[in-house]
Amino acid sequence: MKLNLNLLKQALSIAKPYWSSKEGRRSWWLVWVLILLLLADTQLNVWFNTQSGEFASALAARQGTRFWHSVRTYLLLLLIAVPEYSAYYFVRDRVGLYWRRALTHRVLDRYFKNHAFYQLHAEAEIDNPDQRIADDIYSITSQSVNFLLILASAIFQVAAFGRVLWRISGYLVLFLVVYATVVTMLTYGVFGGTMVSLYYQQRRKEADFRFGLVRVRENAEFIALYHGEKQELTRVQGLFGVLFENYTRLIRWQFGLNFFQYTHTLLVALLPSIVIAPRVLSGELEVGRIVQATGAFAAIMGSLTILVDNMESLAGFAAGIRRVKSLNSHLKRAGTPGISGRDKIAMMVSERMNFDNVTLQTPNYERTLIKELTASIECGESLMIVGGSGLGKSSLLRMMAGLWNCGTGTIERPDAGELLFLPQHTYMIVGTLREQLSYPNLERVLSDEESREVLERVNLTDLEVRCGGFDRELDFEKVLSVGERQRLAFARVLLKNPRYVLLDEATSALDRENEEALYEQLASTSATIVSVTHHPALVKYHSQILELKPDGEWSLYPASKFQLTEDLV
């Protein structure tokens, strides 16, 4: 892996907002505590290494008093080292956890701002944002802290054990520096770039496979009704197949890396004994000096080759950095005008809905849906949108709701808080019946009386009993039919009483009696209705009809002069 300046810049750009913030500055004292604990850890390791040599020398010289004194010293050090080691790992993990919380909150804020989570659907580069937020952020925050501490520990170890080893053999110290430099350059030159790429792809393919399984679970009923098991099995096996192929390549490269690492590790472990043995055999040094030299040599070698020993982790870390940085960059751009120089429909806040020469295009600008639409929907003058399939009816509602803005012209629309969009497939949150009714205004606490009244208005009087009360958490996708979910959506409208209600075939699963009853309820409120529907009986609840035609053409009629025909259904 090439640890280049670009990767370092990406890592610093992710780290800087937290560590320069007020919350991050409060965490710096924990970092200083970690530095002190590392220094203590290094000194304890030196003392442990010294006592290991004392054991061997005392036994070789058959000096019992010296041996037992060394044992007592070792046990005393152990009483200090155990809580010190525990405190070090505790503080280290706390620092990583605080940073993860701050980074996750910052990314989530951007993710839910300006419908960024919705706009990412059009970004092929940003796969599986859920994994990037949940897994990759955890990886880079915990591993960043861990790697920096490993690096600091390596510096301390080299300084402390270098003095010990230099007193025994200066040649070993010089050999170590040269050897570690060559090994590190070879390792990252041969294995680095390829393994970073493979780890990056592996994270993506693992997420794709998991998402494929989640889709099967979420759409189990539809798949079973279509008898689509064979096709879904083939698709999921295909996702696992590419995962398997990439991981096979990864473990092949890991095999080569392990072969290289273990070879040099086992060879250098023998070197201290070979160099010092003549001086021990001649009586110049005690036997324990070999033990001390071997321990010091191993500590320094481990410190100088930390990049080699952590190659696999660093490759995964680099992949996580790239994925989070890419997600962050796309989230920053989400909702801002002008993507690649393309035009955007100007959105202005107003008390009414007004279109001024609006041309609407799909998010990828591949198709023009509506050309130069000029129309106005005043409060109380409801609009019904009709036209053949694929002409842009639902897309027009998405534009009104502020989700689509690719094209030209200007739209005046009420603030988002004064609009409520009802799609054909009603979204059910994870929660209680009371929360379902309140959504999306969950800060409002409905009383039992309000809840019962609105359920009665949408013909769901038995729902309280079926759900076991208003405060029992259920999976409403399984409890309610499609029609019941649509009626529950109307209950939300009646409770919120927005200025405008946008209905995208929101009564498609209802019988005519229930459909007209719900529209009667809406008509009794102050809300202005904008509907996409194929049902002629609903024309009477609207004052204007907007007919969309092929090639982006359109016509606007008074509802009293319009007849819904078969070709518009």
C-alpha positions as CSV (number, residue, x, y, z in Angstrom):
1,M,0.0,0.0,0.0
2,K,1.4,3.4,-1.0
3,L,0.9,5.6,2.0
4,N,0.8,8.7,-0.2
5,L,0.1,12.3,0.7
6,N,-3.4,12.0,-0.8
7,L,-4.4,9.4,1.7
8,L,-2.9,11.4,4.5
9,K,-4.8,14.5,3.4
10,Q,-8.1,12.5,3.3
11,A,-7.5,11.2,6.8
12,L,-6.6,14.7,8.1
13,S,-9.7,16.2,6.5
14,I,-11.9,13.7,8.3
15,A,-10.1,14.2,11.6
16,K,-9.7,18.0,11.7
17,P,-13.4,19.0,12.2
18,Y,-13.6,16.9,15.4
19,W,-10.2,17.6,16.9
20,S,-10.4,21.3,16.3
21,S,-14.0,21.5,17.8
22,K,-14.9,22.3,21.3
23,E,-15.9,18.7,22.0
24,G,-12.6,17.5,20.4
25,R,-10.5,19.8,22.5
26,R,-12.1,18.3,25.6
27,S,-10.8,15.0,24.4
28,W,-7.2,16.2,24.2
29,W,-6.7,15.6,27.9
30,L,-7.5,12.0,27.4
31,V,-4.9,11.9,24.7
32,W,-2.3,13.3,27.2
33,V,-3.4,10.6,29.7
34,L,-2.7,8.0,27.0
35,I,0.7,9.4,26.3
36,L,1.6,9.2,30.0
37,L,0.3,5.6,30.1
38,L,2.3,4.7,27.0
39,L,5.5,6.1,28.7
40,A,4.7,4.1,31.8
41,D,4.0,1.0,29.7
42,T,7.4,1.4,27.9
43,Q,9.3,1.7,31.1
44,L,7.5,-1.3,32.6
45,N,8.4,-3.4,29.5
46,V,12.1,-2.4,30.0
47,W,12.0,-3.5,33.6
48,F,10.2,-6.7,32.8
49,N,12.8,-7.4,30.1
50,T,15.6,-6.7,32.7
51,Q,14.1,-9.1,35.2
52,S,13.7,-11.8,32.6
53,G,17.5,-11.6,32.1
54,E,18.0,-11.6,35.8
55,F,16.1,-14.9,36.0
56,A,18.3,-16.6,33.5
57,S,21.6,-15.2,34.9
58,A,20.7,-16.1,38.5
59,L,19.7,-19.7,37.5
60,A,22.8,-20.1,35.4
61,A,25.0,-18.9,38.3
62,R,22.9,-20.9,40.8
63,Q,22.4,-17.8,42.9
64,G,19.1,-18.5,44.8
65,T,19.0,-15.2,46.7
66,R,19.4,-13.2,43.5
67,F,16.8,-15.3,41.7
68,W,14.1,-14.9,44.4
69,H,14.8,-11.2,44.7
70,S,14.2,-11.0,40.9
71,V,10.9,-12.9,41.3
72,R,9.7,-10.5,44.0
73,T,10.6,-7.6,41.9
74,Y,8.8,-9.1,38.9
75,L,5.6,-9.6,40.9
76,L,5.7,-6.1,42.2
77,L,5.9,-4.8,38.7
78,L,3.0,-7.0,37.8
79,L,0.8,-5.3,40.4
80,I,1.6,-2.0,38.8
81,A,1.4,-3.2,35.2
82,V,-2.0,-4.9,35.3
83,P,-4.1,-1.8,36.2
84,E,-1.9,0.4,34.0
85,Y,-2.5,-1.8,30.9
86,S,-6.3,-2.0,31.7
87,A,-6.4,1.8,32.1
88,Y,-4.6,2.3,28.8
89,Y,-7.1,0.2,26.7
90,F,-10.0,1.8,28.5
91,V,-8.9,5.4,27.8
92,R,-8.0,4.4,24.2
93,D,-11.4,3.0,23.4
94,R,-13.1,6.0,25.0
95,V,-11.2,8.4,22.8
96,G,-12.2,6.4,19.7
97,L,-15.8,6.2,20.8
98,Y,-16.2,9.9,21.4
99,W,-14.7,10.6,18.0
100,R,-17.0,8.1,16.4
101,R,-20.0,9.7,18.0
102,A,-19.1,13.2,16.7
103,L,-18.2,12.0,13.2
104,T,-21.4,9.8,12.9
105,H,-23.6,12.7,14.0
106,R,-21.9,15.1,11.6
107,V,-22.4,12.7,8.7
108,L,-25.9,11.9,9.7
109,D,-26.8,15.6,9.8
110,R,-25.6,15.9,6.2
111,Y,-27.2,12.7,5.2
112,F,-30.7,13.9,6.2
113,K,-30.2,17.5,5.1
114,N,-31.7,18.8,1.8
115,H,-32.9,15.2,1.0
116,A,-29.3,14.1,0.5
117,F,-30.2,10.5,1.4
118,Y,-32.7,10.6,-1.4
119,Q,-30.3,12.2,-3.9
120,L,-27.7,9.6,-3.3
121,H,-29.9,7.1,-5.2
122,A,-28.7,8.8,-8.4
123,E,-25.0,8.6,-7.4
124,A,-23.7,5.3,-8.7
125,E,-20.4,5.9,-7.1
126,I,-21.9,5.9,-3.6
127,D,-22.8,2.3,-2.9
128,N,-24.2,1.2,0.5
129,P,-24.1,4.5,2.4
130,D,-25.5,2.6,5.4
131,Q,-22.4,0.5,5.6
132,R,-20.1,3.6,5.3
133,I,-21.9,5.2,8.2
134,A,-22.1,2.2,10.4
135,D,-19.0,0.2,9.7
136,D,-16.4,2.4,7.9
137,I,-16.7,5.3,10.4
138,Y,-16.3,2.9,13.3
139,S,-13.2,1.4,11.5
140,I,-11.4,4.7,10.8
141,T,-12.1,6.3,14.2
142,S,-11.0,3.3,16.3
143,Q,-8.1,2.4,14.0
144,S,-6.8,5.9,13.7
145,V,-6.5,6.2,17.4
146,N,-5.0,2.8,17.6
147,F,-2.4,3.3,14.8
148,L,-1.3,6.7,16.2
149,L,-0.8,5.1,19.6
150,I,1.1,2.2,18.1
151,L,3.3,4.7,16.3
152,A,3.9,6.6,19.5
153,S,4.6,3.4,21.4
154,A,7.0,2.4,18.7
155,I,9.0,5.6,19.1
156,F,9.1,5.1,22.9
157,Q,10.1,1.5,22.5
158,V,13.0,2.3,20.1
159,A,14.3,5.0,22.5
160,A,14.0,2.9,25.6
161,F,15.2,-0.5,24.3
162,G,17.7,1.1,22.0
163,R,19.8,2.1,25.0
164,V,19.6,-1.4,26.4
165,L,20.6,-3.0,23.2
166,W,23.3,-0.5,22.4
167,R,25.0,-1.3,25.6
168,I,25.1,-5.0,24.7
169,S,25.8,-4.7,20.9
170,G,25.8,-1.5,18.8
171,Y,26.0,-3.6,15.6
172,L,22.6,-5.1,16.3
173,V,21.1,-1.6,16.5
174,L,22.5,-0.5,13.2
175,F,21.5,-3.8,11.5
176,L,17.9,-3.3,12.8
177,V,17.5,0.1,11.3
178,V,18.7,-0.9,7.9
179,Y,16.9,-4.2,7.9
180,A,13.5,-2.6,9.0
181,T,13.8,0.1,6.3
182,V,14.4,-2.4,3.5
183,V,11.6,-4.8,4.7
184,T,9.1,-2.0,4.9
185,M,9.8,-0.6,1.5
186,L,9.6,-4.1,-0.1
187,T,6.4,-4.9,1.7
188,Y,4.5,-1.8,0.7
189,G,6.1,-1.7,-2.8
190,V,5.0,-5.2,-3.6
191,F,1.8,-5.8,-1.7
192,G,0.4,-2.3,-0.8
193,G,-1.5,-0.9,-3.8
194,T,-3.1,-4.2,-4.7
195,M,-4.3,-5.0,-1.2
196,V,-5.8,-1.6,-0.7
197,S,-7.8,-2.0,-3.9
198,L,-8.9,-5.5,-2.9
199,Y,-10.0,-4.4,0.6
200,Y,-11.9,-1.5,-0.9
201,Q,-13.7,-3.8,-3.3
202,Q,-14.3,-6.4,-0.6
203,R,-16.1,-3.9,1.6
204,R,-18.3,-3.0,-1.3
205,K,-19.1,-6.5,-2.3
206,E,-19.8,-7.6,1.3
207,A,-22.3,-4.8,1.6
208,D,-24.0,-5.6,-1.8
209,F,-24.4,-9.2,-0.7
210,R,-25.9,-8.2,2.7
211,F,-28.2,-5.7,0.9
212,G,-29.4,-8.4,-1.5
213,L,-30.4,-10.6,1.5
214,V,-32.2,-7.7,3.2
215,R,-34.2,-7.0,0.0
216,V,-35.3,-10.7,0.0
217,R,-36.4,-10.4,3.6
218,E,-38.3,-7.1,3.1
219,N,-40.0,-8.3,-0.1
220,A,-40.6,-11.9,1.0
221,E,-44.3,-11.8,0.4
222,F,-44.1,-10.4,-3.2
223,I,-41.3,-12.9,-4.1
224,A,-43.4,-15.8,-2.8
225,L,-46.5,-14.6,-4.7
226,Y,-44.6,-14.3,-7.9
227,H,-42.8,-17.6,-7.2
228,G,-39.6,-15.8,-7.9
229,E,-37.4,-17.9,-5.6
230,K,-35.3,-19.2,-8.4
231,Q,-34.5,-15.8,-9.8
232,E,-33.8,-14.3,-6.4
233,L,-31.5,-17.3,-5.5
234,T,-29.6,-16.8,-8.7
235,R,-29.2,-13.1,-8.0
236,V,-28.0,-13.5,-4.4
237,Q,-25.7,-16.3,-5.4
238,G,-24.3,-14.0,-8.1
239,L,-23.6,-11.4,-5.5
240,F,-21.9,-13.9,-3.3
241,G,-20.0,-15.2,-6.3
242,V,-18.3,-11.8,-7.0
243,L,-17.6,-11.5,-3.3
244,F,-16.0,-15.0,-3.2
245,E,-13.9,-14.2,-6.3
246,N,-12.6,-11.0,-4.8
247,Y,-11.9,-12.5,-1.4
248,T,-10.1,-15.4,-3.1
249,R,-7.7,-12.9,-4.7
250,L,-7.3,-11.1,-1.4
251,I,-6.3,-14.3,0.5
252,R,-3.8,-15.2,-2.2
253,W,-2.1,-11.9,-1.7
254,Q,-2.4,-12.3,2.0
255,F,-0.7,-15.6,1.7
256,G,2.3,-14.0,-0.1
257,L,2.4,-11.3,2.6
258,N,2.3,-13.8,5.4
259,F,5.0,-15.9,3.7
260,F,7.2,-12.8,3.5
261,Q,6.5,-11.6,7.0
262,Y,6.9,-14.8,8.8
263,T,10.2,-15.6,7.0
264,H,11.9,-12.4,8.1
265,T,10.4,-12.6,11.6
266,L,11.7,-16.1,12.3
267,L,15.1,-15.4,10.8
268,V,15.7,-12.2,12.8
269,A,14.7,-13.9,16.0
270,L,17.8,-16.0,15.8
271,L,20.2,-13.1,15.1
272,P,20.7,-11.7,18.7
273,S,21.7,-15.1,20.0
274,I,24.2,-15.7,17.1
275,V,25.8,-12.2,17.6
276,I,26.1,-12.4,21.4
277,A,26.8,-16.1,21.9
278,P,30.6,-15.8,21.4
279,R,30.8,-13.2,24.2
280,V,28.6,-15.3,26.5
281,L,30.7,-18.5,25.7
282,S,33.9,-16.6,26.4
283,G,32.5,-15.5,29.8
284,E,32.5,-11.8,28.9
285,L,28.7,-11.6,29.3
286,E,26.2,-13.5,31.5
287,V,23.6,-15.8,30.0
288,G,20.9,-13.4,31.0
289,R,22.3,-10.9,28.5
290,I,21.1,-13.0,25.6
291,V,17.6,-13.0,27.1
292,Q,17.8,-9.2,27.5
293,A,19.2,-8.7,24.1
294,T,16.6,-10.9,22.4
295,G,13.8,-9.1,24.2
296,A,15.2,-5.7,23.3
297,F,15.9,-6.8,19.8
298,A,12.3,-8.0,19.3
299,A,10.8,-4.9,20.8
300,I,12.8,-2.6,18.5
301,M,12.2,-4.8,15.5
302,G,8.5,-4.8,16.2
303,S,8.6,-1.0,16.5
304,L,10.5,-0.4,13.3
305,T,8.4,-2.7,11.3
306,I,4.9,-1.7,12.6
307,L,3.9,-0.8,9.1
308,V,4.8,-4.3,7.9
309,D,3.1,-6.0,10.9
310,N,-0.1,-4.0,10.4
311,M,-0.2,-4.2,6.7
312,E,-3.6,-5.9,6.6
313,S,-5.2,-3.5,9.1
314,L,-3.7,-0.5,7.3
315,A,-5.1,-1.7,4.0
316,G,-8.6,-2.0,5.4
317,F,-8.1,1.4,7.2
318,A,-7.2,3.1,3.9
319,A,-10.2,1.6,2.2
320,G,-12.5,2.9,4.9
321,I,-10.9,6.4,4.6
322,R,-11.6,6.5,0.9
323,R,-15.2,5.4,1.4
324,V,-16.1,7.8,4.2
325,K,-14.3,10.7,2.4
326,S,-16.2,10.0,-0.8
327,L,-19.5,9.9,1.1
328,N,-18.7,13.1,2.9
329,S,-17.9,14.9,-0.4
330,H,-21.1,13.8,-2.0
331,L,-23.2,14.8,1.0
332,K,-21.6,18.3,1.0
333,R,-22.7,18.8,-2.6
334,A,-26.2,17.4,-2.0
335,G,-28.9,20.1,-2.4
336,T,-26.5,22.7,-3.8
337,P,-27.4,24.3,-7.1
338,G,-25.7,23.2,-10.3
339,I,-24.3,19.7,-10.7
340,S,-21.7,19.5,-13.5
341,G,-23.0,22.8,-14.8
342,R,-26.6,21.5,-15.3
343,D,-29.6,23.7,-14.8
344,K,-31.8,23.6,-11.7
345,I,-35.4,24.7,-11.2
346,A,-35.4,27.7,-8.9
347,M,-37.4,27.0,-5.7
348,M,-39.1,29.9,-3.9
349,V,-41.1,29.9,-0.7
350,S,-44.7,31.3,-1.1
351,E,-48.2,30.9,0.2
352,R,-49.3,29.5,-3.0
353,M,-48.2,26.9,-5.6
354,N,-47.1,28.5,-8.8
355,F,-45.2,27.3,-11.9
356,D,-43.4,29.8,-14.1
357,N,-42.2,28.4,-17.4
358,V,-41.0,25.2,-15.7
359,T,-39.3,22.5,-17.7
360,L,-38.9,19.3,-15.7
361,Q,-36.2,16.7,-16.4
362,T,-35.3,13.4,-14.8
363,P,-32.4,13.5,-12.2
364,N,-29.9,12.3,-14.8
365,Y,-31.1,14.8,-17.4
366,E,-31.7,12.0,-19.9
367,R,-35.3,12.8,-20.5
368,T,-37.6,15.8,-20.5
369,L,-40.9,15.1,-18.9
370,I,-42.8,18.5,-19.0
371,K,-42.0,21.5,-21.1
372,E,-42.5,25.2,-20.1
373,L,-45.4,24.6,-17.6
374,T,-47.0,27.8,-16.4
375,A,-49.9,27.3,-13.9
376,S,-51.0,28.4,-10.5
377,I,-52.7,26.5,-7.7
378,E,-54.2,29.1,-5.3
379,C,-55.3,28.0,-1.8
380,G,-58.6,26.3,-2.1
381,E,-58.3,25.7,-5.9
382,S,-57.4,22.0,-5.9
383,L,-55.7,20.4,-8.9
384,M,-56.1,16.9,-10.4
385,I,-53.2,15.6,-12.6
386,V,-54.1,13.1,-15.3
387,G,-52.3,11.5,-18.3
388,G,-51.0,8.3,-19.7
389,S,-48.4,6.2,-17.8
390,G,-44.8,7.5,-17.8
391,L,-45.6,11.1,-18.7
392,G,-44.4,12.5,-15.4
393,K,-47.4,12.8,-13.1
394,S,-45.6,11.4,-10.1
395,S,-42.5,13.3,-11.1
396,L,-44.4,16.6,-11.0
397,L,-45.5,15.8,-7.5
398,R,-41.9,15.1,-6.5
399,M,-40.9,18.5,-7.8
400,M,-43.7,20.2,-5.8
401,A,-42.5,18.3,-2.7
402,G,-38.9,19.6,-3.3
403,L,-37.3,16.3,-4.2
404,W,-36.7,16.9,-7.9
405,N,-35.3,20.1,-9.3
406,C,-33.6,19.2,-12.5
407,G,-34.6,21.5,-15.3
408,T,-35.4,25.2,-15.8
409,G,-37.9,27.8,-14.6
410,T,-39.2,28.8,-11.2
411,I,-41.6,27.2,-8.8
412,E,-43.2,29.0,-5.9
413,R,-44.3,26.6,-3.2
414,P,-45.2,26.7,0.5
415,D,-42.6,25.8,3.1
416,A,-42.0,22.1,3.5
417,G,-43.8,22.2,6.9
418,E,-47.0,23.2,5.1
419,L,-46.9,20.3,2.6
420,L,-47.7,16.7,3.1
421,F,-47.1,14.1,0.5
422,L,-49.1,10.8,0.4
423,P,-47.5,8.2,-1.9
424,Q,-49.3,5.1,-3.2
425,H,-47.3,3.0,-0.8
426,T,-47.7,4.4,2.7
427,Y,-44.5,4.5,4.8
428,M,-44.9,2.8,8.2
429,I,-42.4,3.7,10.8
430,V,-41.1,1.4,13.5
431,G,-43.1,2.4,16.5
432,T,-46.5,2.5,18.1
433,L,-49.9,3.4,16.7
434,R,-49.8,6.8,18.4
435,E,-46.5,7.5,16.7
436,Q,-47.8,6.2,13.3
437,L,-50.6,8.8,13.6
438,S,-48.3,11.6,14.6
439,Y,-45.7,11.0,11.9
440,P,-43.8,13.1,10.9
441,N,-44.5,15.3,13.8
442,L,-43.4,12.9,16.5
443,E,-42.9,15.7,19.0
444,R,-46.6,16.1,19.2
445,V,-48.2,13.8,21.8
446,L,-51.7,12.7,20.8
447,S,-54.2,12.0,23.5
448,D,-56.3,8.8,23.3
449,E,-59.4,10.8,22.5
450,E,-57.7,12.6,19.5
451,S,-56.4,9.3,18.2
452,R,-59.8,7.5,18.5
453,E,-61.6,10.5,16.8
454,V,-59.2,10.6,13.8
455,L,-59.3,6.8,13.4
456,E,-63.1,7.0,13.3
457,R,-63.0,9.6,10.6
458,V,-60.9,7.3,8.3
459,N,-63.0,4.2,9.2
460,L,-60.3,2.4,11.3
461,T,-62.3,2.3,14.6
462,D,-61.2,-1.3,15.4
463,L,-57.4,-0.5,15.0
464,E,-56.9,0.4,18.6
465,V,-58.1,-3.0,19.8
466,R,-56.2,-4.9,17.1
467,C,-53.0,-3.1,18.0
468,G,-53.4,-3.7,21.7
469,G,-53.7,0.0,22.5
470,F,-51.9,3.1,21.2
471,D,-48.6,2.5,22.8
472,R,-47.6,-1.1,21.8
473,E,-44.8,-1.2,19.3
474,L,-45.6,-3.4,16.2
475,D,-44.5,-4.2,12.7
476,F,-47.3,-2.3,11.0
477,E,-46.3,-3.5,7.5
478,K,-47.5,-7.0,8.7
479,V,-50.4,-5.8,10.8
480,L,-52.2,-3.6,8.2
481,S,-53.3,-4.2,4.7
482,V,-52.3,-1.8,1.9
483,G,-55.8,-0.1,2.0
484,E,-55.6,0.3,5.8
485,R,-52.2,1.9,5.5
486,Q,-53.6,4.4,3.0
487,R,-56.4,5.3,5.3
488,L,-53.9,5.7,8.2
489,A,-52.0,8.1,5.9
490,F,-55.2,10.2,5.6
491,A,-55.4,10.2,9.3
492,R,-52.0,11.9,9.4
493,V,-53.2,14.6,7.0
494,L,-56.3,15.3,9.1
495,L,-54.2,15.6,12.3
496,K,-51.6,17.9,10.7
497,N,-54.0,19.9,8.5
498,P,-51.3,21.2,6.1
499,R,-51.8,24.0,3.6
500,Y,-51.3,21.6,0.6
501,V,-51.8,17.9,0.3
502,L,-50.1,16.0,-2.5
503,L,-51.7,12.7,-3.3
504,D,-49.9,10.3,-5.7
505,E,-52.6,7.6,-6.2
506,A,-53.0,7.6,-2.5
507,T,-56.4,5.8,-2.6
508,S,-55.5,3.2,-5.2
509,A,-56.2,0.2,-2.9
510,L,-59.5,1.5,-1.6
511,D,-63.1,0.8,-2.7
512,R,-65.1,3.7,-4.1
513,E,-67.0,4.2,-0.9
514,N,-64.0,4.6,1.3
515,E,-62.2,6.7,-1.3
516,E,-64.9,9.2,-1.5
517,A,-65.4,9.3,2.2
518,L,-61.7,10.2,2.7
519,Y,-61.9,12.9,0.0
520,E,-65.0,14.3,1.7
521,Q,-62.9,14.5,4.9
522,L,-60.2,16.3,3.1
523,A,-62.6,18.7,1.5
524,S,-63.9,19.7,4.9
525,T,-60.5,21.0,5.9
526,S,-58.6,24.1,4.7
527,A,-56.1,22.0,2.8
528,T,-55.6,22.4,-1.0
529,I,-55.6,19.1,-2.7
530,V,-53.2,18.1,-5.6
531,S,-54.0,14.6,-6.8
532,V,-52.6,12.1,-9.2
533,T,-55.4,9.6,-9.8
534,H,-57.1,7.5,-12.5
535,H,-60.6,7.6,-10.8
536,P,-63.2,9.7,-12.6
537,A,-65.3,10.0,-9.4
538,L,-62.7,12.2,-7.9
539,V,-62.9,15.0,-10.5
540,K,-65.6,16.7,-8.4
541,Y,-63.2,17.3,-5.6
542,H,-60.9,19.4,-7.8
543,S,-61.3,22.8,-9.4
544,Q,-58.6,22.3,-12.1
545,I,-57.4,19.5,-14.3
546,L,-53.8,19.3,-15.6
547,E,-53.5,16.9,-18.5
548,L,-50.0,15.7,-19.3
549,K,-49.4,14.7,-22.9
550,P,-46.6,13.0,-24.8
551,D,-43.4,14.9,-25.7
552,G,-43.7,17.1,-22.6
553,E,-46.9,18.9,-23.8
554,W,-49.7,19.7,-21.4
555,S,-53.2,21.4,-21.1
556,L,-55.0,23.0,-18.2
557,Y,-58.8,22.9,-17.9
558,P,-61.5,23.9,-15.4
559,A,-62.7,20.7,-13.8
560,S,-66.3,21.5,-14.8
561,K,-65.4,21.3,-18.5
562,F,-63.3,18.1,-18.3
563,Q,-64.2,14.5,-19.0
564,L,-61.8,11.8,-17.9
565,T,-61.6,9.3,-20.8
566,E,-60.1,5.8,-21.1
567,D,-56.9,6.9,-22.7
568,L,-56.1,9.0,-19.7
569,V,-56.7,6.2,-17.2
